[in-house]
Amino acid sequence: MDQSSLKEKINQVLLQEFELEPGDMVSEALLYEDLGLDSLDAVDMVVSFEKAFAINIGKNTELVSIKTLGELQEFIIRIIAAQHG
């Protein structure tokens, strides 16, 4: 799966899990301010991505520094690449 397809799937997971607006799904969107997610949502988000992509994010400290949708997409893509080669 190429990066564009992966980003689309990441967006789909977020749209389904958090009932977001598709028009808000731009890489510059701030997860908390623009998309309205909170720290509890972050936990649900990790679980959703682990299920959707068969990856293990666990207690990855890098996750707390992620601010935008684009950064989140890059983070998930790196984990998929690392764990699925």
Secondary structure, DSSP 4 states (H G I P E B T S, - for coil): --HHHHHHHHHHHHHHHH---GGG--TT-BTTTTS---HHHHHHHHHHHHHHHT---TT-GGGGG--BHHHHHHHHHHHHHHHH-
